[in-house]
Amino acid sequence: MTEYLATNWMDVLGTVLGLLYLYLELKENILMWIIGAIMPVIYTIVLYRAGLYADCGMEFYYFLAAIYGFCSWRKRRAGNGVASQQQDGKAAKALTITHTPISVMAVLLPLTAVLWAALWAFLHFCTDSNVPILDAFTTALSITGLWMLSRKYIEQWWVWLVVDAISSALYIYKGIYARALLYAIYTVIAVYGYYAWRRRMVSA
C-alpha cells in the first residue's frame, strides 16, 4: 500500500478531491467549482502518462468550465428557493434546477455526435491511443454534461451516469485504479443525484 501511494499519489489525491467535488455538487455548493478547477491540474499529468489523450485534453476544458460555472452560479445566486438579489442595481434571477428544453436537446445531440467523431478521428490518425472510440465518446459526452451542469439541467445526471460507467472501465484497463474507483462511485451517485435534484425541483 505504501509503495502504491508513493507511486500513484497524484491519482489518489485527485480521487480524494473528486469525492469532495461530488459531495459539494450534491449540495449545490458553489465551492464545487473551485475544487473542479484544482483537479484538472493534477489529472492532466496522470491521464497523459496513461495515454488517454482526449481525456487529458478534457481536463483543460474542465478547468475553463469550472471558472465559467463558478461565475455563472455566483452571478445567478445558485440554488432553488433563493430569493433574487440586487446586483449592479438589477435583480439577479436565481438559477434553479430545470429539465433540459427540447430545443436545447435538439442542438446538443448532433453537436455531441460531431464532437465525438472529430475527437475519434484525431485520436485514431494523430496519436497512438488504443482506445480512441471510447476515449473520444466519454470526452465528447463530458463536455456536454458539464455545460448542462452549469445550467442546472437535471438530465446532466444521466449523462454523467453513462460517462462514469464507461470511464471507470477505461481506467481499470489503463491501470489508473484510484480514479477507476472514484468513477465507479460517481456511477452510483449519479442515480442518487438525479432523484435528489428532482425532489428539490418538485418542492421548489
Buried (B, 14 or more C-beta within 10 A) or exposed (E): EEEEEEEBEBBBBBBEBBBBBBBBBBEBBBBBBBBBBBBBBBBBBBBBEBBBBBBBBBBEBBBEBBEBBBEBBBEBBBBBEBEEEEEEEEEBEBBBBBEBEEEBEEEBEEBBEEBBEEBBEBBEEEEEBEBBEBBBBBBBBBBBBBBBBBBBBBBBBBBBBBBBBBBBBBBBBBEBBBBBBBBBBBBEBBEEBBEBBBEBBEEE
